[in-house]
Amino acid sequence: MCSRGYKRLFRVNLGTTSYKDTWELQKKLVDLRYKSRIPDCLLLTEHLPVITMGRGTLMQNLLCSPEELRSRGVDLFSIERGGDITFHGAGQLVAYPIVDLNNRGRDLHEYLRDLERLVIATLGDLGLKAEIKRGLTGVWVDSHKLAAIGVAVSRWVTYHGLALNVNTDLDYFKLINPCGITQYPVGSASRMVGRNLDMAQVADLLSDNFARMFCYEMETLEDVDSLIHEDAAPRTYGRGAPALGGAV
């Protein structure tokens, strides 16, 4: 039951995107959310091949040279989210919630656990029994890691998010020690169920679970341009008291 009532959520389907473009978009939306010009948002995308290195990355977890990555058409970025190194590419559903945690008690730890529960519920809808592992962030099925989670917070507004391997080519993960974890292999939902899955259907399941678990009334937008112009959002959306200091 949603004790705080239902709030508005914009779901934005971005299609296939370059990592850099979506990274810049997230930062613009974080600023607009902080200014209460937009409601919370859920961005959904598949990225062109890219490896990202979070704040906790150890360089020994990158198992090839930047030159080899370029030859394979894989971009490489060091970014501000938490966690270690991971891969994004076709067949992987990436979700970037832009959420004001001022309205949720400023509890980043609980937010991470909520994202894990979101993935577990979505995989359950696909007939898979997923779990977490003590001391680690992410979601596993039969000891195979299917989802990586890493977030950043600016003025208590979240960005970055989660990546769920649906039909992903897992060979790309041989270029890295994914999330710095070597004791568990990566996996994909399609391998677990024995068939390719419809990406749009999985995106719908995850979005619906997100709206239900976080108590939103969801509206789907197909055009993100109107969101990134302040003068296109004349109304304001409530938020809690501003956080002290800068990024968390």
Sequence and secondary structure as in RCSB ss.txt:
>XXXX:A:sequence
MCSRGYKRLFRVNLGTTSYKDTWELQKKLVDLRYKSRIPDCLLLTEHLPVITMGRGTLMQNLLCSPEELRSRGVD
LFSIERGGDITFHGAGQLVAYPIVDLNNRGRDLHEYLRDLERLVIATLGDLGLKAEIKRGLTGVWVDSHKLAAIG
VAVSRWVTYHGLALNVNTDLDYFKLINPCGITQYPVGSASRMVGRNLDMAQVADLLSDNFARMFCYEMETLEDVD
SLIHEDAAPRTYGRGAPALGGAV
>XXXX:A:secstr
  TT  EEEEEEEEEEE HHHHHHHHHHHHHHHHTTSS EEEEEEEESSEEEE TT  GGGB S HHHHHHTT E
EEE SSSS EEEE TTEEEEEEE BGGGGTT HHHHHHHHHHHHHHHHHHTT   B  TT  SEEETTEEEEEEE
EEEETTEEEEEEEEESS  GGGGGGB GGG  SS B  HHHHHTS   HHHHHHHHHHHHHHHHTEEEEEES  G
GGG GGG  S        SSSB 
